[in-house]
C-alpha cells in the first residue's frame, strides 16, 4: 500500500507536469496543499465519483482557484470522469481543465473559482443551504440532509474584503458544517506577504464566532486528522490554520513566489522528481497509487446507504420526499405557471398606480406561498427594498427552518452567497439592495451569470427618481453594466403588470440569473390587451401605436414609459404617427426572432427616441446614430425627484421638442 506521502506526491507530480506542459499556471498551491487534500479526500470527504450530483455529498470548494491542478488531480485520481488526457490538455481551448475551475465544465467542480474570496463566499452559501434544507426536511430518525462543506483558501482569499462579510455572517448563523482550511504559506504573487498582510487571522475568526484551530502542520497527516476530528464535532464553523510550504518538494523554488504563478521549468521539475523520490515519467501514475486513491466503490456504497435511508424517509413522509426531489431537481410546482398567469391578469384588472418596488412586494406575496424554495434576503434594506412578504421567517443560528436571511450591510457577500445557495440546490435565492450599491457586488453578479445560476438580484431606487439622497445614491451607469453582462436578464418594469411578469420570467428561468430593477416612486398603470400582456415576456413590445406605419418610435423603460405615453398622446393630437415601445428587458428582446423584432422596431423607421433616466450611451444600439436619446450623461444631484426630472430634461416639453427636431431632420 502506498504511503500517504506517496499518494500526496501523485498530486504534486500531476500538478507540476500539467503546468509545465501548458507553460502556464500555478503549481505552488497544489504542491503545498497536497498533504491536506490527501487526508481530507481519502479519509473524510463523502462523495461518489460515479454520481457527482448525489444529493447528500459533501461539497468541496477550492477558493484559491488558481491552484486548479489540485482539484483536477484529485478528481482524476479518485475516479471522476476526468482523464489523463484532460490533465495533459490543461489550460487549452475547449478543455475540461480550464485555468481556474469552472462549474459545468468538469464533473466534481462545485463552483467556478478564481476571483479570490468568492469561492469561500459560495461555500458559506452552500453551508446555509445545507442547514436550511436540513431544518425544513429532516425529521426525527430521518436525517436525509447531513453533509459538510469544505473550503480551501489562501492569503489572497482572506485579504479580499468579501471574506470579512461572509465569514462574519457564517459565525452569526452558526454554520457548524462549514470547515475551511487556511493555506498559510506566507506567499502571494508579489512575494512574502508579511509586508502587506500582518493580520492576526486566528483572532479575527475567533471574533466572528468561529472555532479556530491554530498552528497545524499542513504536511503532518496526524495533525491534519486531529484538527478535522475536532472541527467535525464543533457547533460553530471552523477555520483550520495550516502552515505549509508553497511548492513543497521543489529544491530551489519551494517557499518562494517563483512557484506561485509560473511553471517550475523543466530542470526544476526533474530536480523535484528526484527530491520527492517520484521515479515516474510525466503524467504516469503507478497502478497501486491509482488503486489507493480510487473512491468509486466507497462512494457508491455511501450513496447506496443514503438511498436506503431516503427510501425509509419516503415511506414515512411520501409528500415531503416528493417535494424534496422536486426542489433538488430545480422544477417548479406543477401549477405555478397557471397561478402566475392568473396573478398577472388580476394585477392588470386592478390597474393600480404604485411604485414598482411595491409591485415587487405584491408579487412576492402572491408567489411566496407557491414557492417554498424561495430563500430571500436583503442587505439591510428590507424596509426600502420591500423584500419581506407575509410568509417570511428569519433564519437564526438556533432555528434554520425559515426562508429569509438578513444579510446585513454586505452586498458583495450576499450576492456571492446566493450563488452558493443556488449551486447547492433546493432553493431559488433572491436578495436585494439599492441599484447603485450593485457596484459593491458587481463581480459576484458576473460570477452568477458566468455559472448560469438561477439567482434573482433585486434592485430598487433605480434612478435619479431617488431624489434627495443625491448622486451618491442615484444610479446612472449601473443599468448599462447589468445589460452588457452575458447570460444576465435585466428587467426594468414600467408598472405593476410588467413587475409581475418580470418576477414570473425570473422564477421560471433556469439557465441564468435575473436582475429585477424597481422604482421608489409611484408609476402609472398602463392599459394593455391580453396579447400585449403576453408580449411583455418577450422583453420589448408595442404599448401604444398609430394607424399605419409610424413616423416616430419612442422607446422607454421603467418610470419613463409614462412620459413616453404622454408624448404619444400629444403627438397623436398633433396628427403625428407615433409608436411607444416599452422595453423592460433588452436581453429578452434581443433573443426574439428577427420577424418579431422587425415588427416592433421596423428598420424603415429611423426616427427613434430612447427615454431612460440612466446613461444615454447604451441606447445607441436601438436608435442608431440618427436617433435621439433623452438620458443621463452626468451624475445626478440632491433635490426632490420632480425637480431632478425637470432639471435633466425628463419632461413632456423637452421630449416633444426633441421629437419635433428629429422629425424635421
Secondary structure, 3 states (H helix, E strand, C coil): CCCHHHHHHHHHHHHHHHHHHHCCCCHHHHHHHHHHHHHHHHHHCCCCCCCCCCCCCCEEEECCHHHHHHHHHHHHHHCCCCCHHHHHCCCCCCCCCCCCCCCCCCCCCCCCCCCCCHHHHHHHHHHHHHHHHHHHHCECCECCCCCCEEEEEEHHHHHCHHHHHHHHHHHHHCCCCEEEEEEECCEECCEEHHHCCCCCHHHHHHHHCCEEEEEEECCCHHHHHHHHHHHHCCCCCEEEEEECCCCCCCCCCCCCHHHCCCCCCHHHHHHHHHHHCCCCCCCCCCHHHHHHHCCHHHHHHHHHHHHHHHHHHHHHCHHHHHHHHHHHHCCCCCCHHHHHHHHHHHHHHHCCCEEHHHHHHHHHHHHHCCCCCEEEEECCCHHHHCCCCCCCCECECCECCCCEEECCCCHHHHHHHHHHHHHHCCCEEEEEEEHHHHHHHHHHHHHHHHCCCCEEEEEECCCHHHCCCCCCCCCCCHHHHHHCCCCCEEEECCCHHHHHHHHHHHHHCCCCCEEEECCCCEECCCCCCHHHHHHHCCCCEEEECCCCCCCEEEEECCCHHHHHHHHHHHHHHCCCCEEEEECCCHHHHHCCCHHHHHHHCCCCCCCEEEEEEEEHHHHHHHHCCCCEEEEECCCCCCCCHHHHHHHCCCCHHHHHHHHHHHHHC
